């Protein structure tokens, strides 16, 4: 089978990491082929957003069905308050 060649240019400042990676590959064609195929066959942003929505909905349902702790008990040690607030903001963003 005949080979098909593609040529492209990289910016030495913006693409430094890509250039280093390309130069480190023992089989450049195979490495580029593998990365491109993984990108093409991988999940789309819409797929990832749909999965995130499923996860957030499951978390929300778990929150709604969870039995609240009695008010007299102290809050158990767990996630730092800042992490809890950050998670709450993330949940609100995806509603």
C-alpha positions in Angstrom: 0.0 0.0 0.0 1.3 3.4 -0.9 2.1 5.9 1.9 0.4 9.2 2.2 2.5 12.1 3.5 1.3 15.1 5.4 3.4 18.1 6.3 2.7 20.5 9.1 4.6 23.2 10.9 5.1 23.7 14.6 5.9 26.9 16.5 9.1 26.4 18.5 7.7 28.5 21.4 4.1 27.4 21.5 4.7 23.8 20.6 7.9 23.1 22.6 6.4 20.1 24.5 5.0 18.6 21.3 8.4 19.0 19.6 10.2 17.3 22.5 7.7 14.5 22.5 8.0 14.0 18.7 11.8 14.0 18.9 11.8 11.4 21.6 9.7 8.8 19.7 11.7 5.9 18.3 9.0 5.3 15.6 7.5 8.6 14.9 4.9 7.4 12.4 3.6 4.8 14.8 3.5 7.2 17.7 1.6 9.9 15.7 -0.8 7.3 14.3 -1.5 5.9 17.8 -2.2 9.4 19.2 -4.4 10.5 16.3 -6.4 7.3 16.4 -7.0 7.6 20.2 -8.2 11.2 19.7 -10.5 10.3 16.8 -11.9 7.2 18.5 -12.1 8.8 22.0 -15.1 10.3 23.7 -16.3 13.7 22.5 -16.9 16.6 24.8 -20.7 15.9 24.5 -20.0 12.3 25.7 -18.0 13.5 28.6 -20.6 16.2 29.6 -23.4 13.6 29.4 -21.4 11.2 31.7 -20.7 14.1 34.1 -24.4 14.9 34.1 -25.2 11.3 35.0 -22.7 11.3 37.8 -24.0 14.6 39.2 -27.6 13.4 39.0 -26.7 10.2 40.9 -24.9 12.3 43.6 -28.0 14.6 43.8 -30.3 11.6 44.2 -28.0 10.2 46.9 -28.1 13.5 48.7 -31.9 13.6 48.6 -32.3 10.0 49.8 -29.6 10.1 52.5 -30.8 10.0 56.1 -29.6 13.2 57.7 -27.6 12.9 60.9 -29.3 14.0 64.1 -28.7 17.6 64.9 -27.1 16.7 68.2 -24.3 14.8 66.7 -21.1 16.7 65.6 -20.2 16.6 62.0 -17.8 13.7 61.5 -14.4 14.3 60.2 -14.4 14.3 56.4 -13.8 16.6 53.5 -12.4 20.0 54.3 -15.1 22.7 54.2 -13.4 24.4 51.2 -13.7 21.2 49.2 -17.3 20.8 50.2 -18.1 24.3 49.0 -16.2 23.8 45.8 -18.1 20.6 45.1 -21.4 22.5 45.8 -20.4 25.2 43.3 -19.6 22.5 40.7 -23.0 20.8 41.2 -24.8 24.2 40.8 -22.9 24.9 37.6 -24.2 21.7 36.0 -27.9 22.0 37.0 
